[in-house]
């Protein structure tokens, strides 16, 4: 799968260095995969969850959340946000226009 964009991961780990190794591992695993649906994704990432149109990954021992939109047909993962657990719980990320779009 193609990840759009690795830059957002890097920008996050530059501010939160403890997330670096986990985000790199996630990137390596997802970019080497070819997944057809959420069930296959859960085999690779058992703790991933669907929240609206997003797939949310727990990162670095549940300290961070990686929020993505995945187009399985196009094999593209769009990174919408990387958040601390505290920021995720505020739920401001749900204001993203993609959250409720078809």
Buried (B, 14 or more C-beta within 10 A) or exposed (E): BEBEEEEBBBEBBEEBEEBBEBBBEBBEEBEEBEBEEEEEBBEEBEEBEEBBBBBBBBBBEEBBBBBBBBEBEEEBBBBBBBBBBEBBEEEEBEEBEEBEEE
